[in-house]
Amino acid sequence: MRRYLISTVVAALIASTSAALAAHKADGTVQSIDNSTMMLTLKDGQQFKLPSDWHNDMVKKGTKVSVTYEKNETGNMASAIVPQN
């Protein structure tokens, strides 16, 4: 019984950790990009921290985008921003 309980607890911990690290996706229209703080804001208010080396001339205010991001203790960290047609 103890072995079963330990296995169940370990499996639950692994599952919850994997879910927390999973990438998320948001679609929307760019409201602003602040290059000094490296923040992208969508019209619906969602904000994403951009990677320090991020640069894309195709993404600007009014562009419809799909943002892939991960949630962490400091907010939403964007890993990809793809312009949509």
C-alpha positions as CSV (number, residue, x, y, z in Angstrom):
1,M,0.0,0.0,0.0
2,R,2.8,2.4,0.9
3,R,4.6,1.7,-2.4
4,Y,1.3,2.4,-4.3
5,L,0.8,5.7,-2.4
6,I,4.4,6.9,-3.1
7,S,4.0,6.0,-6.8
8,T,0.8,7.9,-7.0
9,V,2.3,11.0,-5.4
10,V,5.3,11.0,-7.6
11,A,3.2,10.6,-10.7
12,A,1.0,13.5,-9.6
13,L,4.0,15.7,-9.0
14,I,5.5,15.0,-12.5
15,A,2.1,15.7,-14.2
16,S,1.6,19.0,-12.4
17,T,5.2,20.1,-13.1
18,S,4.8,19.3,-16.8
19,A,1.6,21.2,-17.1
20,A,3.1,24.3,-15.4
21,L,5.9,24.3,-17.9
22,A,3.8,23.8,-21.0
23,A,3.7,26.4,-23.7
24,H,0.6,28.5,-24.1
25,K,-0.7,30.3,-27.2
26,A,-2.5,33.7,-27.5
27,D,-3.9,35.3,-30.6
28,G,-4.6,39.0,-30.9
29,T,-3.8,42.4,-32.4
30,V,-0.7,44.3,-31.2
31,Q,-1.5,47.4,-29.2
32,S,2.1,48.3,-28.6
33,I,5.7,47.1,-28.5
34,D,8.0,48.8,-25.9
35,N,11.6,48.3,-27.0
36,S,13.0,49.8,-23.8
37,T,11.2,47.2,-21.5
38,M,10.9,44.5,-24.3
39,M,7.2,44.2,-23.7
40,L,4.5,43.4,-26.3
41,T,0.9,44.3,-25.4
42,L,-2.1,43.0,-27.2
43,K,-5.3,45.0,-27.6
44,D,-7.0,42.7,-25.0
45,G,-4.5,43.8,-22.4
46,Q,-2.3,40.6,-22.4
47,Q,1.4,41.4,-22.0
48,F,4.4,39.4,-23.0
49,K,8.1,39.8,-22.2
50,L,10.1,39.6,-25.4
51,P,13.5,37.8,-25.6
52,S,16.4,40.3,-25.4
53,D,17.5,39.4,-29.0
54,W,14.0,39.7,-30.5
55,H,13.5,41.9,-33.6
56,N,10.9,41.6,-36.3
57,D,10.1,44.4,-38.7
58,M,6.8,42.6,-39.7
59,V,5.3,42.9,-36.2
60,K,4.1,46.4,-35.3
61,K,1.0,48.2,-33.8
62,G,-2.1,46.8,-35.5
63,T,-0.5,43.5,-36.6
64,K,-2.5,40.4,-35.9
65,V,-0.2,37.9,-34.2
66,S,0.0,34.5,-32.6
67,V,2.2,34.5,-29.5
68,T,3.6,31.3,-28.0
69,Y,4.6,31.9,-24.4
70,E,5.4,30.3,-21.1
71,K,4.1,31.5,-17.7
72,N,6.7,32.0,-15.0
73,E,7.0,33.9,-11.7
74,T,7.6,37.2,-13.6
75,G,4.8,37.0,-16.1
76,N,4.4,35.7,-19.7
77,M,7.6,35.1,-21.5
78,A,7.2,35.0,-25.3
79,S,9.1,32.4,-27.2
80,A,7.6,33.1,-30.7
81,I,5.6,35.9,-32.2
82,V,4.1,35.0,-35.7
83,P,2.3,37.5,-37.8
84,Q,-1.1,36.3,-39.0
85,N,-2.8,37.0,-42.4
